[in-house]
Amino acid sequence: MPNSFDILGPDQPESPVVISVPHGGRDYPLALRANLRVPVEVLTTLEDRHIDAVARAARGRETMFIQRIGRAWIDLNRAEHERDPRIDEGAGESQPTAKVRGGLGLVPRRTARAGELWRQRFSAEDIAARIAADHRPYHVALSEALAHARKRFGCAVLLDLHSMPPIIDGSARVITGDRFGRASAVRFVRRVEAAIAAAGLRHARNAPYAGAHILDRHGKPAGHIHAIQLEIDRSLYLDPLLDQPGPGFASMVALVRAAIDALADEALDNPHSLAAE
């Protein structure tokens, strides 16, 4: 059975930087469409719209993972147990996380724009099949790539690439997330922030986005595998309708490329350094 994600570059990375793009997917299976109570176009608000195009254009020799299937089908940035009992018959009785309570669990239940998404609940077998076919293989492949990079270069760095709606107060245009220091040594985060500052953009760390399951699962600084989430304001690279690539697209490609280069330089310069952590 083919994967629902693309792997660009070699399975055994040629760079210490591995890139993940979990929310750029725009494919929506017929089984998903059949259960929608809203137009399928509403699901674009769950996408990191065209951030996969930015990633592809910025990539050099790095190994990159890009999910093709839409986030509405299954969210790779949620843990397998983050199942919403309001739409998932196999959710169990554990206390839901804040994300699940807000409707953004393993399978999103609602969006702020459209409200509830689904006509009826999904069977336990349906969600289990999505986990087995789409969620678990992505994380296994990503983990293996990071392990190969760690073995070859002494450390590995995961850049988890996302985009966000424009922040209303304009306080930041780009957000770095490291799970408040748990997912990465600070020296890597600082190198990314230096690249953002050099591009003349306001940035913040961990607020309002600190990263989620991908960083929790794959970031192991003590084992020399670091993970950083990068959130880019969509208005920086999309058109005024936030739908198609716009005039700022090339600039954001250059920013992502600069972040990748900075991370690789830091990793290769002193792969095992824990100074100033």
C-alpha positions as CSV (number, residue, x, y, z in Angstrom):
1,M,0.0,0.0,0.0
2,P,1.6,3.3,-1.0
3,N,2.3,6.0,1.6
4,S,0.1,9.0,2.0
5,F,3.2,11.2,2.2
6,D,6.2,12.0,-0.1
7,I,9.8,11.5,0.8
8,L,12.2,13.8,-1.0
9,G,15.9,13.0,-0.9
10,P,17.6,9.9,0.3
11,D,16.3,7.6,3.0
12,Q,19.7,8.0,4.7
13,P,20.1,11.8,4.9
14,E,23.0,13.7,3.3
15,S,22.5,16.6,5.7
16,P,22.0,16.7,9.5
17,V,18.8,18.7,8.9
18,V,15.6,16.7,8.2
19,I,12.4,18.5,7.3
20,S,8.8,17.7,8.1
21,V,5.7,19.3,6.5
22,P,2.8,17.6,8.2
23,H,-0.1,20.0,7.4
24,G,0.4,20.9,3.8
25,G,-1.8,18.1,2.4
26,R,-4.7,19.0,0.1
27,D,-6.0,15.4,-0.8
28,Y,-9.4,14.6,0.7
29,P,-10.5,10.9,0.3
30,L,-14.1,10.2,-0.8
31,A,-14.9,8.6,2.5
32,L,-14.1,11.9,4.2
33,R,-16.1,14.0,1.7
34,A,-19.1,11.7,2.2
35,N,-19.3,12.5,5.9
36,L,-18.9,16.2,5.7
37,R,-21.7,18.5,6.8
38,V,-19.9,21.6,5.3
39,P,-18.5,22.3,1.8
40,V,-15.1,20.6,1.3
41,E,-13.6,24.1,0.6
42,V,-14.0,24.8,4.4
43,L,-11.2,22.3,5.1
44,T,-8.6,24.6,3.6
45,T,-8.7,26.5,6.9
46,L,-7.1,23.4,8.5
47,E,-4.3,23.4,5.9
48,D,-1.0,25.1,6.2
49,R,-1.9,26.5,2.8
50,H,0.9,25.8,0.2
51,I,3.6,25.7,2.8
52,D,4.6,22.5,1.1
53,A,5.4,24.5,-2.0
54,V,7.7,26.8,0.1
55,A,9.4,23.7,1.5
56,R,10.0,22.1,-1.9
57,A,11.4,25.3,-3.3
58,A,13.7,25.8,-0.3
59,R,15.0,22.2,-0.2
60,G,18.5,21.4,-1.3
61,R,19.9,18.0,-0.6
62,E,17.9,17.5,2.7
63,T,15.6,14.6,3.3
64,M,12.1,16.0,3.5
65,F,8.7,14.5,4.5
66,I,5.5,16.0,3.0
67,Q,2.1,14.7,3.9
68,R,-0.3,14.7,0.9
69,I,-3.5,13.8,2.6
70,G,-5.4,16.7,4.3
71,R,-5.2,17.3,8.0
72,A,-8.9,16.8,8.3
73,W,-8.4,13.1,7.6
74,I,-5.8,12.7,10.4
75,D,-3.5,15.2,12.1
76,L,0.1,14.0,12.2
77,N,0.9,16.6,14.9
78,R,-1.4,14.8,17.5
79,A,-0.5,11.7,19.4
80,E,-2.4,8.5,18.6
81,H,-4.3,8.7,21.9
82,E,-5.7,12.2,21.2
83,R,-9.0,10.9,19.9
84,D,-12.2,12.9,20.3
85,P,-15.1,11.0,21.9
86,R,-17.6,13.3,20.3
87,I,-16.7,12.0,16.8
88,D,-14.7,8.8,17.4
89,E,-16.3,5.7,18.8
90,G,-12.9,4.3,19.7
91,A,-11.8,7.3,21.7
92,G,-11.9,5.5,25.1
93,E,-12.6,7.2,28.4
94,S,-9.3,9.0,29.2
95,Q,-9.4,12.7,30.0
96,P,-9.3,14.6,26.7
97,T,-6.4,17.0,26.1
98,A,-7.0,20.7,25.7
99,K,-6.6,20.3,21.9
100,V,-9.2,17.5,21.8
101,R,-11.6,19.6,23.9
102,G,-11.2,22.4,21.5
103,G,-12.1,20.2,18.5
104,L,-8.5,19.8,17.2
105,G,-7.7,16.2,18.1
106,L,-6.2,13.4,16.1
107,V,-9.2,13.9,13.7
108,P,-10.3,17.5,13.8
109,R,-14.0,17.9,14.8
110,R,-14.6,21.5,14.1
111,T,-13.1,24.8,12.8
112,A,-13.7,28.3,14.2
113,R,-15.0,29.4,10.8
114,A,-17.5,26.6,10.1
115,G,-18.2,24.9,13.4
116,E,-18.8,21.2,13.4
117,L,-17.5,19.3,10.4
118,W,-19.0,15.8,10.4
119,R,-22.5,14.3,9.9
120,Q,-21.9,11.3,12.1
121,R,-19.3,9.7,14.3
122,F,-16.5,7.6,12.9
123,S,-16.1,3.9,13.9
124,A,-13.3,2.8,16.0
125,E,-12.1,0.6,13.1
126,D,-12.0,3.6,10.7
127,I,-9.8,5.7,12.9
128,A,-7.6,2.7,13.8
129,A,-7.1,2.1,10.0
130,R,-6.1,5.8,9.5
131,I,-3.5,5.5,12.3
132,A,-2.1,2.3,10.8
133,A,-2.0,3.5,7.2
134,D,-1.2,7.2,7.5
135,H,-0.1,8.4,11.0
136,R,2.2,5.6,12.2
137,P,4.2,5.2,8.9
138,Y,5.0,8.9,8.8
139,H,6.4,8.9,12.3
140,V,8.3,5.7,11.8
141,A,10.0,6.9,8.6
142,L,10.8,10.3,10.1
143,S,12.3,8.6,13.2
144,E,14.5,6.4,11.0
145,A,15.7,9.3,9.0
146,L,16.6,11.2,12.1
147,A,18.4,8.2,13.5
148,H,20.5,7.9,10.3
149,A,21.4,11.6,10.4
150,R,22.4,11.3,14.0
151,K,24.6,8.3,13.3
152,R,26.3,10.0,10.3
153,F,26.7,13.5,11.5
154,G,26.8,13.2,15.3
155,C,23.5,15.0,15.7
156,A,20.3,15.5,13.8
157,V,18.0,18.5,13.6
158,L,14.3,18.2,12.7
159,L,12.8,21.4,11.2
160,D,9.0,21.0,11.4
161,L,7.5,23.5,9.0
162,H,4.1,25.1,9.5
163,S,2.2,28.3,8.7
164,M,-0.3,30.3,10.7
165,P,-3.0,32.8,10.2
166,P,-1.9,36.4,10.6
167,I,-1.7,37.4,14.3
168,I,-4.1,40.3,14.7
169,D,-1.9,42.5,16.9
170,G,1.0,42.1,14.5
171,S,3.4,41.2,17.4
172,A,5.2,38.5,15.4
173,R,5.2,37.2,11.8
174,V,7.3,34.1,12.5
175,I,7.2,31.8,15.6
176,T,9.8,29.3,16.7
177,G,8.8,26.5,18.9
178,D,10.9,24.1,21.0
179,R,8.4,22.9,23.6
180,F,9.9,25.4,26.1
181,G,13.4,24.0,25.7
182,R,12.5,20.3,25.9
183,A,12.8,19.5,22.2
184,S,16.0,21.3,21.2
185,A,19.2,22.8,22.5
186,V,18.8,26.5,22.6
187,R,21.7,27.1,20.3
188,F,19.8,25.8,17.3
189,V,16.7,27.9,18.1
190,R,18.9,31.0,18.3
191,R,20.4,30.3,14.9
192,V,16.9,30.1,13.3
193,E,15.9,33.3,15.1
194,A,19.0,35.1,13.8
195,A,18.0,34.1,10.3
196,I,14.5,35.5,10.9
197,A,15.9,38.7,12.3
198,A,18.2,39.1,9.3
199,A,15.1,39.0,7.1
200,G,13.7,41.9,9.0
201,L,10.8,40.0,10.5
202,R,9.4,40.2,14.0
203,H,9.5,36.8,15.8
204,A,8.6,35.1,19.0
205,R,9.4,31.8,20.7
206,N,6.8,29.3,21.9
207,A,3.9,31.8,21.9
208,P,1.3,31.2,20.7
209,Y,2.8,28.0,19.2
210,A,5.3,25.9,21.1
211,G,5.0,22.8,18.9
212,A,3.1,19.6,19.7
213,H,3.3,15.8,19.2
214,I,6.0,15.9,16.4
215,L,8.4,17.8,18.7
216,D,7.4,15.7,21.7
217,R,8.0,12.5,19.9
218,H,11.1,13.2,17.9
219,G,13.0,15.9,19.8
220,K,15.6,14.2,22.1
221,P,18.3,16.8,22.8
222,A,20.1,14.5,25.3
223,G,20.4,12.0,22.5
224,H,21.6,14.7,20.0
225,I,18.3,14.8,18.1
226,H,16.9,18.3,18.2
227,A,13.5,19.4,16.9
228,I,12.2,22.9,16.1
229,Q,8.8,24.0,14.8
230,L,8.8,27.0,12.5
231,E,5.4,28.8,12.0
232,I,5.3,31.4,9.2
233,D,2.5,34.0,8.8
234,R,0.6,33.0,5.7
235,S,0.2,36.5,4.5
236,L,4.0,36.6,4.0
237,Y,3.9,34.1,1.1
238,L,0.2,33.9,-0.1
239,D,-2.0,36.3,-2.0
240,P,-4.4,38.7,-0.2
241,L,-7.1,36.0,-0.1
242,L,-4.6,33.6,1.6
243,D,-5.3,31.1,-1.1
244,Q,-2.5,31.0,-3.7
245,P,1.2,31.8,-3.6
246,G,1.7,35.6,-3.7
247,P,4.4,38.2,-4.2
248,G,6.2,37.3,-1.0
249,F,6.7,33.6,-1.9
250,A,10.3,33.9,-3.0
251,S,11.3,35.8,0.1
252,M,9.9,33.1,2.4
253,V,11.6,30.4,0.3
254,A,14.8,32.3,1.0
255,L,14.0,32.5,4.7
256,V,13.4,28.8,5.0
257,R,16.6,28.1,3.1
258,A,18.5,30.4,5.4
259,A,17.1,28.6,8.5
260,I,18.1,25.2,7.1
261,D,21.6,26.4,6.3
262,A,22.0,27.9,9.8
263,L,20.8,24.7,11.5
264,A,23.2,22.6,9.3
265,D,26.1,24.9,10.1
266,E,25.4,24.7,13.8
267,A,25.1,20.9,13.8
268,L,28.3,20.4,11.8
269,D,30.3,23.0,13.7
270,N,29.9,21.3,17.1
271,P,27.5,18.4,17.0
272,H,27.7,17.3,20.6
273,S,28.0,20.7,22.3
274,L,25.6,21.2,25.3
275,A,27.1,24.5,26.3
276,A,24.8,27.3,27.4
277,E,21.7,25.0,27.4
